[in-house]
Amino acid sequence: MSDEEREQREKLVRFGALLYERRLAHGSAGNLSVRLGDGAILVTPTNSSLGFLEPDRISKVAPTGELLAGDPPSKEAFFHLAVYEERPAAKAIVHLHSTHAVALSCLCHERDDDVLPPLTAYGVMRVGRLPLLRYFRPGDRALAEAVREAAKRHHAMLLANHGPIVAGRTLEEAVHAYEELEETAKVFFLLGERKASPLSFEAIAELNRAFSS
Ligand SMILES: [Zn+2]
């Protein structure tokens, strides 16, 4: 096993425990993945709890999904593979069923192309526009196609009545963006029916100019 793979396996264990302790992951819900330099993907195993991962049992799969090492991968690994295929710069993906983000995914939205208001600069910078993908039953392979389509333009997306998928250039970046999404959703619900003052179109354009990479 390469040093890179060993390091990334340990990192998945650490971040899994962190997300579990922060109650962003519960039971055996949610999955994390990392793409290695050789293109293989490390993904959390099926029925594993993110709070209690073991480095050597983490699944290693080929970009086609074939198991190369470790336990069988999460049943949701197929949509991680679709995002990696569509976004060459993505090196890590976080998918959780955290409370506020899931609540947001269960609302009726006027527009499905952007369901999280631009309330704060960090929300805009880390999450950006958040499209809502329609509901699919767990394991439905048609979800991979919908995810692939959304991943062409978005590193973060929300699955209806399910939860978000967030990609990043590193596991840290994907986790931070996921946490920003969850916190922004929490703020959105705290504001409730009160009239909020989201960032203006100009403010968002300025952020995109200043921080786009
Ligand atoms: Zn899920």
py3Dmol code that shows the C-alpha trace and the ligand (Angstrom):
import py3Dmol

protein = """\
ATOM      1  CA  MET A   1       0.000   0.000   0.000  1.00  0.00           C
ATOM      2  CA  SER A   2       1.378   3.449  -0.948  1.00  0.00           C
ATOM      3  CA  ASP A   3       2.067   6.132   1.661  1.00  0.00           C
ATOM      4  CA  GLU A   4      -0.653   8.214   0.004  1.00  0.00           C
ATOM      5  CA  GLU A   5      -3.233   5.441   0.391  1.00  0.00           C
ATOM      6  CA  ARG A   6      -2.274   4.788   4.026  1.00  0.00           C
ATOM      7  CA  GLU A   7      -2.489   8.510   4.792  1.00  0.00           C
ATOM      8  CA  GLN A   8      -5.878   8.929   3.083  1.00  0.00           C
ATOM      9  CA  ARG A   9      -7.334   5.851   4.826  1.00  0.00           C
ATOM     10  CA  GLU A  10      -6.344   7.331   8.187  1.00  0.00           C
ATOM     11  CA  LYS A  11      -7.717  10.714   7.217  1.00  0.00           C
ATOM     12  CA  LEU A  12     -11.106   9.173   6.319  1.00  0.00           C
ATOM     13  CA  VAL A  13     -11.203   7.549   9.772  1.00  0.00           C
ATOM     14  CA  ARG A  14     -10.405  10.884  11.487  1.00  0.00           C
ATOM     15  CA  PHE A  15     -12.937  12.930   9.528  1.00  0.00           C
ATOM     16  CA  GLY A  16     -15.586  10.216   9.884  1.00  0.00           C
ATOM     17  CA  ALA A  17     -15.184  10.328  13.670  1.00  0.00           C
ATOM     18  CA  LEU A  18     -15.269  14.130  13.666  1.00  0.00           C
ATOM     19  CA  LEU A  19     -18.495  14.287  11.622  1.00  0.00           C
ATOM     20  CA  TYR A  20     -20.070  11.619  13.832  1.00  0.00           C
ATOM     21  CA  GLU A  21     -19.090  13.445  17.029  1.00  0.00           C
ATOM     22  CA  ARG A  22     -20.533  16.662  15.629  1.00  0.00           C
ATOM     23  CA  ARG A  23     -23.770  14.756  14.962  1.00  0.00           C
ATOM     24  CA  LEU A  24     -23.634  15.435  11.257  1.00  0.00           C
ATOM     25  CA  ALA A  25     -23.627  11.653  10.741  1.00  0.00           C
ATOM     26  CA  HIS A  26     -25.737   9.164  12.701  1.00  0.00           C
ATOM     27  CA  GLY A  27     -26.188   5.391  12.697  1.00  0.00           C
ATOM     28  CA  SER A  28     -24.705   3.978   9.511  1.00  0.00           C
ATOM     29  CA  ALA A  29     -25.895   6.924   7.389  1.00  0.00           C
ATOM     30  CA  GLY A  30     -23.600   8.880   5.110  1.00  0.00           C
ATOM     31  CA  ASN A  31     -20.435   8.104   3.221  1.00  0.00           C
ATOM     32  CA  LEU A  32     -17.077   9.689   2.422  1.00  0.00           C
ATOM     33  CA  SER A  33     -14.655   9.068  -0.402  1.00  0.00           C
ATOM     34  CA  VAL A  34     -11.250  10.163  -1.660  1.00  0.00           C
ATOM     35  CA  ARG A  35      -9.700   9.751  -5.108  1.00  0.00           C
ATOM     36  CA  LEU A  36      -6.075   8.613  -5.071  1.00  0.00           C
ATOM     37  CA  GLY A  37      -3.368   9.742  -7.471  1.00  0.00           C
ATOM     38  CA  ASP A  38      -3.663   6.527  -9.529  1.00  0.00           C
ATOM     39  CA  GLY A  39      -7.427   7.073 -10.024  1.00  0.00           C
ATOM     40  CA  ALA A  40      -8.619   4.417  -7.543  1.00  0.00           C
ATOM     41  CA  ILE A  41     -11.220   5.568  -5.018  1.00  0.00           C
ATOM     42  CA  LEU A  42     -11.336   4.926  -1.283  1.00  0.00           C
ATOM     43  CA  VAL A  43     -14.926   4.897  -0.023  1.00  0.00           C
ATOM     44  CA  THR A  44     -16.486   4.058   3.315  1.00  0.00           C
ATOM     45  CA  PRO A  45     -17.890   0.487   3.442  1.00  0.00           C
ATOM     46  CA  THR A  46     -21.541  -0.498   3.296  1.00  0.00           C
ATOM     47  CA  ASN A  47     -23.313  -0.534   6.678  1.00  0.00           C
ATOM     48  CA  SER A  48     -20.345   1.115   8.398  1.00  0.00           C
ATOM     49  CA  SER A  49     -20.774   3.888  10.933  1.00  0.00           C
ATOM     50  CA  LEU A  50     -18.640   6.950  10.168  1.00  0.00           C
ATOM     51  CA  GLY A  51     -17.871   7.156  13.883  1.00  0.00           C
ATOM     52  CA  PHE A  52     -16.138   3.766  13.961  1.00  0.00           C
ATOM     53  CA  LEU A  53     -14.268   3.301  10.677  1.00  0.00           C
ATOM     54  CA  GLU A  54     -11.211   1.037  10.501  1.00  0.00           C
ATOM     55  CA  PRO A  55      -8.466   2.078   8.045  1.00  0.00           C
ATOM     56  CA  ASP A  56      -7.862  -1.362   6.517  1.00  0.00           C
ATOM     57  CA  ARG A  57     -11.558  -2.136   6.014  1.00  0.00           C
ATOM     58  CA  ILE A  58     -12.241   1.019   3.972  1.00  0.00           C
ATOM     59  CA  SER A  59     -13.176  -0.059   0.433  1.00  0.00           C
ATOM     60  CA  LYS A  60     -10.907   0.629  -2.498  1.00  0.00           C
ATOM     61  CA  VAL A  61     -12.673   0.598  -5.843  1.00  0.00           C
ATOM     62  CA  ALA A  62     -11.684   1.171  -9.475  1.00  0.00           C
ATOM     63  CA  PRO A  63     -13.337   4.140 -11.272  1.00  0.00           C
ATOM     64  CA  THR A  64     -15.707   1.524 -12.769  1.00  0.00           C
ATOM     65  CA  GLY A  65     -16.815   0.468  -9.273  1.00  0.00           C
ATOM     66  CA  GLU A  66     -14.979  -2.880  -9.144  1.00  0.00           C
ATOM     67  CA  LEU A  67     -13.830  -3.730  -5.592  1.00  0.00           C
ATOM     68  CA  LEU A  68     -10.020  -3.787  -5.340  1.00  0.00           C
ATOM     69  CA  ALA A  69      -9.508  -4.089  -1.568  1.00  0.00           C
ATOM     70  CA  GLY A  70     -11.268  -3.800   1.776  1.00  0.00           C
ATOM     71  CA  ASP A  71     -14.946  -4.396   2.621  1.00  0.00           C
ATOM     72  CA  PRO A  72     -17.745  -3.991   0.023  1.00  0.00           C
ATOM     73  CA  PRO A  73     -18.338  -0.264  -0.619  1.00  0.00           C
ATOM     74  CA  SER A  74     -21.321   1.829   0.410  1.00  0.00           C
ATOM     75  CA  LYS A  75     -24.431   1.223  -1.692  1.00  0.00           C
ATOM     76  CA  GLU A  76     -24.227   4.927  -2.524  1.00  0.00           C
ATOM     77  CA  ALA A  77     -20.669   4.688  -3.924  1.00  0.00           C
ATOM     78  CA  PHE A  78     -22.030   4.752  -7.487  1.00  0.00           C
ATOM     79  CA  PHE A  79     -22.952   8.428  -7.280  1.00  0.00           C
ATOM     80  CA  HIS A  80     -19.507   9.298  -5.898  1.00  0.00           C
ATOM     81  CA  LEU A  81     -18.053   7.657  -9.035  1.00  0.00           C
ATOM     82  CA  ALA A  82     -20.376   9.726 -11.249  1.00  0.00           C
ATOM     83  CA  VAL A  83     -19.146  12.985  -9.642  1.00  0.00           C
ATOM     84  CA  TYR A  84     -15.471  11.970  -9.996  1.00  0.00           C
ATOM     85  CA  GLU A  85     -16.005  11.109 -13.635  1.00  0.00           C
ATOM     86  CA  GLU A  86     -17.586  14.471 -14.352  1.00  0.00           C
ATOM     87  CA  ARG A  87     -15.251  16.640 -12.219  1.00  0.00           C
ATOM     88  CA  PRO A  88     -11.559  15.824 -12.794  1.00  0.00           C
ATOM     89  CA  ALA A  89     -10.462  18.304 -10.078  1.00  0.00           C
ATOM     90  CA  ALA A  90     -12.624  16.639  -7.400  1.00  0.00           C
ATOM     91  CA  LYS A  91     -10.512  14.530  -5.040  1.00  0.00           C
ATOM     92  CA  ALA A  92     -12.967  13.979  -2.177  1.00  0.00           C
ATOM     93  CA  ILE A  93     -16.726  13.704  -1.632  1.00  0.00           C
ATOM     94  CA  VAL A  94     -18.860  14.022   1.489  1.00  0.00           C
ATOM     95  CA  HIS A  95     -22.452  12.758   1.514  1.00  0.00           C
ATOM     96  CA  LEU A  96     -24.350  12.855   4.813  1.00  0.00           C
ATOM     97  CA  HIS A  97     -27.942  12.859   6.038  1.00  0.00           C
ATOM     98  CA  SER A  98     -27.472  15.801   8.447  1.00  0.00           C
ATOM     99  CA  THR A  99     -30.630  17.232   9.990  1.00  0.00           C
ATOM    100  CA  HIS A 100     -30.894  20.761   8.590  1.00  0.00           C
ATOM    101  CA  ALA A 101     -29.709  19.877   5.103  1.00  0.00           C
ATOM    102  CA  VAL A 102     -32.160  16.953   4.972  1.00  0.00           C
ATOM    103  CA  ALA A 103     -34.954  19.255   6.216  1.00  0.00           C
ATOM    104  CA  LEU A 104     -34.100  21.661   3.381  1.00  0.00           C
ATOM    105  CA  SER A 105     -34.308  18.719   0.947  1.00  0.00           C
ATOM    106  CA  CYS A 106     -37.867  17.938   2.115  1.00  0.00           C
ATOM    107  CA  LEU A 107     -39.284  21.431   1.430  1.00  0.00           C
ATOM    108  CA  CYS A 108     -41.210  22.507  -1.649  1.00  0.00           C
ATOM    109  CA  HIS A 109     -38.978  24.975  -3.487  1.00  0.00           C
ATOM    110  CA  GLU A 110     -40.061  27.536  -6.073  1.00  0.00           C
ATOM    111  CA  ARG A 111     -36.900  26.970  -8.098  1.00  0.00           C
ATOM    112  CA  ASP A 112     -34.980  23.720  -8.130  1.00  0.00           C
ATOM    113  CA  ASP A 113     -31.785  25.244  -9.537  1.00  0.00           C
ATOM    114  CA  ASP A 114     -30.800  27.048  -6.312  1.00  0.00           C
ATOM    115  CA  VAL A 115     -32.493  26.084  -3.046  1.00  0.00           C
ATOM    116  CA  LEU A 116     -30.214  27.683  -0.445  1.00  0.00           C
ATOM    117  CA  PRO A 117     -30.452  31.488  -0.237  1.00  0.00           C
ATOM    118  CA  PRO A 118     -27.135  33.413  -0.372  1.00  0.00           C
ATOM    119  CA  LEU A 119     -27.260  34.450   3.287  1.00  0.00           C
ATOM    120  CA  THR A 120     -23.536  34.757   4.052  1.00  0.00           C
ATOM    121  CA  ALA A 121     -20.306  35.268   2.143  1.00  0.00           C
ATOM    122  CA  TYR A 122     -18.907  31.915   3.313  1.00  0.00           C
ATOM    123  CA  GLY A 123     -22.054  30.101   2.227  1.00  0.00           C
ATOM    124  CA  VAL A 124     -21.656  31.609  -1.238  1.00  0.00           C
ATOM    125  CA  MET A 125     -17.909  30.908  -1.404  1.00  0.00           C
ATOM    126  CA  ARG A 126     -17.919  27.336  -0.068  1.00  0.00           C
ATOM    127  CA  VAL A 127     -21.262  26.017  -1.346  1.00  0.00           C
ATOM    128  CA  GLY A 128     -22.319  28.282  -4.221  1.00  0.00           C
ATOM    129  CA  ARG A 129     -25.537  27.543  -6.048  1.00  0.00           C
ATOM    130  CA  LEU A 130     -27.230  24.441  -4.682  1.00  0.00           C
ATOM    131  CA  PRO A 131     -29.540  22.599  -7.100  1.00  0.00           C
ATOM    132  CA  LEU A 132     -32.193  20.162  -5.876  1.00  0.00           C
ATOM    133  CA  LEU A 133     -32.301  16.800  -7.663  1.00  0.00           C
ATOM    134  CA  ARG A 134     -35.628  14.980  -7.666  1.00  0.00           C
ATOM    135  CA  TYR A 135     -36.296  12.031  -5.354  1.00  0.00           C
ATOM    136  CA  PHE A 136     -34.912   8.607  -6.265  1.00  0.00           C
ATOM    137  CA  ARG A 137     -35.352   5.449  -4.211  1.00  0.00           C
ATOM    138  CA  PRO A 138     -32.133   4.279  -2.490  1.00  0.00           C
ATOM    139  CA  GLY A 139     -29.914   2.394  -4.917  1.00  0.00           C
ATOM    140  CA  ASP A 140     -31.760   3.618  -8.057  1.00  0.00           C
ATOM    141  CA  ARG A 141     -29.033   3.824 -10.734  1.00  0.00           C
ATOM    142  CA  ALA A 142     -30.940   6.612 -12.514  1.00  0.00           C
ATOM    143  CA  LEU A 143     -29.673   8.797  -9.666  1.00  0.00           C
ATOM    144  CA  ALA A 144     -26.123   8.441 -11.029  1.00  0.00           C
ATOM    145  CA  GLU A 145     -27.207  10.059 -14.303  1.00  0.00           C
ATOM    146  CA  ALA A 146     -28.961  12.938 -12.530  1.00  0.00           C
ATOM    147  CA  VAL A 147     -25.890  13.472 -10.313  1.00  0.00           C
ATOM    148  CA  ARG A 148     -23.569  13.336 -13.308  1.00  0.00           C
ATOM    149  CA  GLU A 149     -25.614  16.010 -15.079  1.00  0.00           C
ATOM    150  CA  ALA A 150     -25.648  18.336 -12.034  1.00  0.00           C
ATOM    151  CA  ALA A 151     -21.922  17.753 -11.392  1.00  0.00           C
ATOM    152  CA  LYS A 152     -21.117  19.381 -14.742  1.00  0.00           C
ATOM    153  CA  ARG A 153     -21.850  22.769 -13.177  1.00  0.00           C
ATOM    154  CA  HIS A 154     -21.968  22.217  -9.404  1.00  0.00           C
ATOM    155  CA  HIS A 155     -19.636  20.826  -6.736  1.00  0.00           C
ATOM    156  CA  ALA A 156     -22.537  20.725  -4.262  1.00  0.00           C
ATOM    157  CA  MET A 157     -26.052  19.377  -4.885  1.00  0.00           C
ATOM    158  CA  LEU A 158     -29.018  18.347  -2.772  1.00  0.00           C
ATOM    159  CA  LEU A 159     -30.946  15.101  -3.281  1.00  0.00           C
ATOM    160  CA  ALA A 160     -34.670  15.565  -2.551  1.00  0.00           C
ATOM    161  CA  ASN A 161     -35.893  13.875   0.656  1.00  0.00           C
ATOM    162  CA  HIS A 162     -32.353  12.587   1.208  1.00  0.00           C
ATOM    163  CA  GLY A 163     -29.347  14.951   1.663  1.00  0.00           C
ATOM    164  CA  PRO A 164     -26.420  16.763   0.022  1.00  0.00           C
ATOM    165  CA  ILE A 165     -23.445  15.566  -2.020  1.00  0.00           C
ATOM    166  CA  VAL A 166     -20.432  17.894  -1.749  1.00  0.00           C
ATOM    167  CA  ALA A 167     -17.127  17.533  -3.627  1.00  0.00           C
ATOM    168  CA  GLY A 168     -13.802  19.218  -2.931  1.00  0.00           C
ATOM    169  CA  ARG A 169     -10.173  19.262  -4.054  1.00  0.00           C
ATOM    170  CA  THR A 170      -9.231  17.721  -0.684  1.00  0.00           C
ATOM    171  CA  LEU A 171     -11.178  15.927   2.034  1.00  0.00           C
ATOM    172  CA  GLU A 172     -10.751  19.005   4.266  1.00  0.00           C
ATOM    173  CA  GLU A 173     -12.249  21.251   1.596  1.00  0.00           C
ATOM    174  CA  ALA A 174     -15.230  18.924   1.020  1.00  0.00           C
ATOM    175  CA  VAL A 175     -15.877  18.600   4.782  1.00  0.00           C
ATOM    176  CA  HIS A 176     -15.652  22.366   5.314  1.00  0.00           C
ATOM    177  CA  ALA A 177     -18.044  23.018   2.439  1.00  0.00           C
ATOM    178  CA  TYR A 178     -20.445  20.382   3.784  1.00  0.00           C
ATOM    179  CA  GLU A 179     -20.357  21.960   7.246  1.00  0.00           C
ATOM    180  CA  GLU A 180     -20.977  25.401   5.740  1.00  0.00           C
ATOM    181  CA  LEU A 181     -23.990  23.999   3.883  1.00  0.00           C
ATOM    182  CA  GLU A 182     -25.415  22.434   7.049  1.00  0.00           C
ATOM    183  CA  GLU A 183     -24.858  25.643   9.070  1.00  0.00           C
ATOM    184  CA  THR A 184     -26.398  27.810   6.349  1.00  0.00           C
ATOM    185  CA  ALA A 185     -29.435  25.515   6.258  1.00  0.00           C
ATOM    186  CA  LYS A 186     -29.649  25.850  10.062  1.00  0.00           C
ATOM    187  CA  VAL A 187     -29.567  29.664   9.785  1.00  0.00           C
ATOM    188  CA  PHE A 188     -32.212  29.496   7.059  1.00  0.00           C
ATOM    189  CA  PHE A 189     -34.561  27.610   9.401  1.00  0.00           C
ATOM    190  CA  LEU A 190     -33.720  29.900  12.349  1.00  0.00           C
ATOM    191  CA  LEU A 191     -34.757  32.883  10.227  1.00  0.00           C
ATOM    192  CA  GLY A 192     -37.998  31.089   9.409  1.00  0.00           C
ATOM    193  CA  GLU A 193     -40.742  33.320   8.095  1.00  0.00           C
ATOM    194  CA  ARG A 194     -38.941  36.547   9.054  1.00  0.00           C
ATOM    195  CA  LYS A 195     -37.863  38.744   6.178  1.00  0.00           C
ATOM    196  CA  ALA A 196     -34.192  37.924   5.566  1.00  0.00           C
ATOM    197  CA  SER A 197     -31.703  40.159   3.797  1.00  0.00           C
ATOM    198  CA  PRO A 198     -29.686  37.883   1.501  1.00  0.00           C
ATOM    199  CA  LEU A 199     -26.525  39.051  -0.279  1.00  0.00           C
ATOM    200  CA  SER A 200     -27.239  41.160  -3.339  1.00  0.00           C
ATOM    201  CA  PHE A 201     -26.485  40.034  -6.880  1.00  0.00           C
ATOM    202  CA  GLU A 202     -23.608  42.572  -6.918  1.00  0.00           C
ATOM    203  CA  ALA A 203     -22.157  41.246  -3.655  1.00  0.00           C
ATOM    204  CA  ILE A 204     -22.230  37.687  -4.996  1.00  0.00           C
ATOM    205  CA  ALA A 205     -20.594  38.770  -8.267  1.00  0.00           C
ATOM    206  CA  GLU A 206     -17.874  40.558  -6.273  1.00  0.00           C
ATOM    207  CA  LEU A 207     -17.225  37.407  -4.196  1.00  0.00           C
ATOM    208  CA  ASN A 208     -17.014  35.301  -7.336  1.00  0.00           C
ATOM    209  CA  ARG A 209     -14.541  37.751  -8.857  1.00  0.00           C
ATOM    210  CA  ALA A 210     -12.394  37.990  -5.727  1.00  0.00           C
ATOM    211  CA  PHE A 211     -12.306  34.306  -4.736  1.00  0.00           C
ATOM    212  CA  SER A 212     -12.885  32.227  -7.845  1.00  0.00           C
ATOM    213  CA  SER A 213     -10.024  29.886  -8.618  1.00  0.00           C
TER     214      SER A 213
END
"""
ligand_1 = """\
1
ZN
Zn -27.589 8.911 1.430
"""
view = py3Dmol.view(width=600, height=400)
view.addModel(protein, "pdb")
view.setStyle({"model": 0}, {"cartoon": {"style": "trace"}})
view.addModel(ligand_1, "xyz")
view.setStyle({"model": 1}, {"stick": {}})
view.zoomTo()
view.show()
